[in-house]
Amino acid sequence: MKWSEAAWSESQGIYNRIVDMPFIQGLINGTLPLDNFKFYIQQDSNYLEHFGRALSLIAARGPAQYVLDYLKFAEGAIVVENALHAGYFNQYGISGKAALSPACHYYTSYLLSTASLAQAEVAMAAVLPCFWIYKEVGDYIYKNQRLEGNPYQSWINTYAGEEFGELVKKAISISDAVAEKCSPAQRESMTEAFVTACRLEWLFWDSAWRQEKWEF
């Protein structure tokens, strides 16, 4: 069994909980309150800035043959996806940057510390759920959505699209390739990082549903 298959199996229950969340069901039905989506877009913009930095750190620290791949991943996070957010910011009259929510702060701090200090292969595993979970969730929403008039259609199309799918396949294949050269203990560390990031994906969606803010 490939490392990615084992890691996904380990986190299957987390994914199942994600697609059952009211935030995701609201995207499917097009009934998600706009305030929740605006909160999510602002926090995701914050997240992507730090995610791009984490990917750049992996490019610098990882195996030489994958430097360009992770630089391209970083470019996608910072340029391509931020363009989608810029469209929503204009559409909904959002200006300026929001303060990081507790969940966004937690998730980005985890990725940056892992990308900076952990074994590069572990860092690759830690950033993988952001690719893979989003692709699976995007496909799930696309297959189950209300077919007409969904106000979040452009968001759905981005993550269920073929271009994003190819990027995800590349990230998974790289993780499997580096895992093959790791010891069992190192692969276990990769899986722990992957599962932790999957949990943080859940937390990020939940934070947007609750419109989580610092209490003081």
Secondary structure, DSSP 8 states (H G I E B T S, - for coil): --HHHHHHHHHHHHHHHHHTSHHHHHHHHT---HHHHHHHHHHHHHHHHHHHHHHHHHHHHS-GGGHHHHHHHHHIIIIIHHHHHHHHHHHTT--S-----HHHHHHHHHHHHHHHHS-HHHHHHHHHHHHHHHHHHHHHHHHHS-SS--TTHHHHHHHHSHHHHHHHHHHHHHHHHHHHTS-HHHHHHHHHHHHHHHHHHHHHHHHHHHT-----
